Amino acid sequence: MSSRIRVASIVGALLLLLIVGALAPVAVSAADTGAAGTGAAGAGAAGTGDVAVNVTVDDHDLDGPTTLFVRLAEPDDAAIEAAATASGPAATTPEIRRAAVADSQRAAVDHLEATPHVTVDHAFWITNALVVTVDADADTDAVDAALEATPNAEAIHPNHELATLDDLPAVDGHGTDGVTTHATSPVIGAASPAVDTAGPTLDADGVDATYGVSMVNAPTVWESRTRGSGARVAVLDTGVDADHPDITLRSDDPDDPTYPGGWAEFDLDGSEVEGSEPRDSNGHGTHVSGTVAGGDASGTAIGVAPEAELMHGLVFPDGSASTASVIAGIEWAVANDADVVSMSLGLATDDESVYEPAFVEPIENARQAGTIVVAAAGNDGENVTTSPGNVRSAVSVGAVDPDREVAAFSSGERVDTDDAWGSEAPADWPDEYVVPGVSAPGVDVESAAVGGGTREASGTSMAAPHVAGALALLRADDPDLTEPAATAVLRETAVHPDGYTTDPDPRHGTGVVDVHAAALAAEHGTWIEGTATFDGDPAGGVRIDSDSGTTVTTAADGSFALPVEPGTRTLSADTATFGTVTESVEATAGDRTSVELDLDRTVTATVTTDQPDTLSSGDAMTLTVDVDHLDGYTVTPTDDSTVAAANVSVTVDDEPLPVGETREFDRFSGTFSVTVTVDGEGELSLEHVFDGSPDPVVRTTGPTTVVAPDTEAFSATDTRVPDRIPVGGTPLVETTIRNDDDVPRTPVVEWSSDGDDWTTIGGGTELAPGERLTVRERVAHDEPPGTMTHRVAVTEPGTTDRTVVATPTTELVDAPAGLDVTETNASTHVAAGETLTTDVTVENAGGEPFDDLVWAEIDGSVYAAERVELSPGESTTVTLSGVAPADRGGYAHRVGTSTDSREDPVYVDLSEYVTDDGHVRANELLNAAADFRGGEIRSGLLLDLAALFRSGDPFPVS
């Protein structure tokens, strides 16, 4: 490198407030800067004698002192660890950094202080940098050489000067309003774009707020979570009117007019101005501060986080500022534990993007300390951005109007990291990123005016404080929310007007911030995501709302994601064809639940059962209907039917539906049954009308020939009941049903003692013509002494017709005892499917003669019965036989009469493994092990037997 320090990067760039229409960059000549052009800062290796520079002392005429910004190498890990040890365990991250940086600056400060005509004005710790002033009468070559030889120096930058607001002419070609005093002052600057009214809006919660406050969904957070209490925001700007009724400035001492801890003023070399009291050098800072944390004294809520602690750093004293004053403001904010820093300022671009490396380290280090840095993207339109808003570590903000359209002036671009920043970019920055990260209201924004009242202004200056306020609400809601987590949820939950996306674009970023959605995502981490389709195709551009108060518009491919509260959530989608379509989704806490949201609500209907070819008059037929999205159902005979509508009655799921009338449904999907009963004779076809969108669906069923009633289809060939038993006994009813029809029929056998309350006792099996079915069932009743009539009836599935086929009687005697079971001799072990034989001895223990049925059942099913008539004291033995179950295991085997029963276990195919009483002994277990080895039984049975052997318990009986 030559002895002359070369210009490598940004030249002639001025800091300006990012408000449009009232200001623009002042032209600066090459003589003032050393060269023309913009681009990445050159960067040599760190260390003495190889310094990347932006300016030389010789570039200036030295009509007066020249201020430069000297950046030194960051302290390494060892230096940070040493500082942490020396500072003690209670030291904060800023305190540790301050100590480490001070140690690393000593040699550089000594060197520069020893250089003639050079004064070290200020030393930073938020970035390892020094601000130096070179006297007007200095030997420029000697000073340049001395600066290049500064120990630990990495780069030298100009301390960029800021033009005053009044010095900046209107910005041409961006269609902006500039600054307007609300309702009274004239518009300054170019004509404004056509947008909806930007006046106060009454949001969903009934809060009268500016459109910007409502657009970022702050009132919802106020109602359900926080108004910002506990969070702290530092605005770095032109100052603030601390007497404004909507603004409350933080102070460690309310009686101190300098507002310690909440107000600071910085001169151009970055030094804090002692004794400074709050003021606004322009009015811009008051407006920005009002948007962050203003109240509603005017009747309209102007601030996003009205209860947040507001700090203000005046970095534009008397309308001028510098790189050093802004960085000093960041340092002050971090030192005072600000959660968020809001900067609506930047370098003048001259129609080309400006990337100032001096801002990288301060913003990176602020993030490391937990402070979120928000910066406006700029007011130069597409493909041009400015620093600090284009620093990757900042939350950069673009501007939208009341219609969520991006303002023409709003800056944005895709930044090639290497081209823009070179080696100045931290290693973890991506190869490319997008500015802005998010967008927020920035056109005709109403906020506080100096002296009281409000005014409107436009620019990304107005957008950035909306985002700063939103982040303050997030921090207030969760003080432990980290900077990466806060910025991530803010970006992911932003609402893009063109549809859901996680990929930012250079106009919107990821979209307009929605602080309510961000707070939900931060708290629960619960999302519903998926794809919306219509008729199998992606449904793009559809708004979806959740009952958690979050909203998303589907992307062109139908994809969407929105944060919700955990639990059963309802999604509502607005469709042109079907109106509001809802879907219930179970959202898992802390997870992303996927759902395919089918928005097609076209009514569909299928009658899945056919009408029978013939039907006896007085009988009923049942049809099953399968529908989707049904609004109403009507059924009528077709015009060619010869059965009159008056002879047709209909029930829908057992509820009567008059013929020709409509049963209303609420977009029902599922099945229902339609039962049609017909009197008379003739042909009957039915027209079914299913109401729904977009048009009703009509289905026709039939025809059915309705004929005179058939003779009875079933008969009882034999029915047995006890003739005489004690009152309160549970008699056995045994009946054999025959199909007397010439087609297969399915009987359902029912029993009643009074003809009103019917109990199903068997059946349900199809019988061929002439085939018989025997049903046995013990029946409970509450009949008094006397004659009880048993009514045995037959119905068929799906019909309500009941035919009584037998009416035997039983005499109920008021006696204390009946036939007792005194002895049984049943097979303990039996092979599956083989005959099970049981000998049962019964005795009449009462004082009356009794005629009863002795029965035997296995596994709850009666398999045999025998009639027994005994006089008092008489006994007899009967043999009952049936077929053993087909499955291996232990079964409950019971025998009994109407008044007594006895139970013994029966073991099917277990004779090798259990004793007669069901226990497993050593020999039986050995037999089981041998059979297992031979493949005759499976491991599960062997393990069960082994467990029973160990426990001594009998084999379980089902």
Buried (B, 14 or more C-beta within 10 A) or exposed (E): EEEBBBBBBBBBBBBBBBBBBBBBBBEBEEEBBBBEEBBBBBBBEBEBEEBBBBBBBBBBEBEEBBBBBBBBBBBEEEBBEBBBEEBEEEBBBBBBBBBBBBEBBEBBBEBBEEBEBBBBBBBBBBBBBBBBBBBEEBEBEBBBBBBBBBBBBBBBBBBBBBBBBEBBEBBEEBBBBBBBBBEEEEBBBBEBBEBBEBBBBEBEBEBBBBBBBBBBBBBBBBBEBBBBEBBBBBBBBBBBBBEBBBBBBBBEEEEEEBBEBBBBBBBBBBBBEEEBEBBBBBBBBBBBBBBBBBBBBBEBBBBBBBBBBBBBBBBBBEBBBBBBBBBBBBBBBBBBBBBBBBBBBBBBBBEBBBBBBBBBBBBBBBBBBBBBBBBBBBBBBBEBBBBBBBBBBBBBBBBBBBEBBBBBBBBBBEBEBEEBBBBBBEEEBEEEBBBBBBBBBBBBBBBBBBEEBBBBBBBBBBBBBBBBBBBBBBBBBBEEBBBEBBBBBBBBBBBBBBBBBEEBBBBBBBBBBBBBBBBBBBBBBBBBBBBBBBEEEBBBEBBBBBBBBBBBBBBEBBBBBBBBBBBEBEBBBBBEEBEEBEBEBEBEEEEBBEBEBBBBBBBBBEBEBEBBEEBBBEBBBBBEBEBBBBBBBBBBBBEEBBBEEEBBBBBBEEEEBEBEEBBEBEBBEEEBBBBBBBBBBBBBBBBBBBBBBEEBBEBEBBBBBBEEEEEEBBBBBEBBBBBBBBBBBBBBBBBBBBBBBEEEBBBBBBBBBEEEEBBEBBBEEEBEEEEEBBBBBBBEBEBEEEEBBBBBBBBBEBBEBBBBBBEBEBBBBEBEBBBBBBEBEBBBBBEEEEEBBBBBBBBBBBEBBBBBBBBBBBBEEBBBBBBBBBEBEBBBBBEBEBBBBEEBBBBBBBBBBBBBBBEBBBBBBBBBBBBEEBBBEEEBBEBBBEBBEEEEBEEEBBEBBBEBBEEEEBBEBE
